[in-house]
């Protein structure tokens, strides 16, 4: 019976983890294929059917592993896209906050002024 397992890794470690998962099944396939080729070349067909059956089982394991890697990478790309969108939104907000706000100055009497920090389109260089 196959069961799913999960564990946590740092976001930046996901590509390496996926690579490790793929390399694990790559060895299964590569080793068994090389063994079958050697048997065929040498004319040793005694275990060939059993080895081909084992290779087919390994293909099933590889398919499952590829499915796992696909799901992991879909989630990884989704998170990267969300982070990029958030970063762009933060940069936009920082740009808007960094834009100098024009101060509105009102004369209320000789020598007294009230300065408002609310942005305004009005600008009087004499104030």
Secondary structure, 3 states (H helix, E strand, C coil): CCCCCCCCCCHHHHHHHHHHHHHHHHHHHHHHHHHHHHHHHHCCCCCHHHHHHHHHHHHHHHHHHHHHHHHHHHHHHHHHHHHHHHHHHHHHHHHHHHCCCCCEEEEEECCEEEEECCCCCCCCCCC
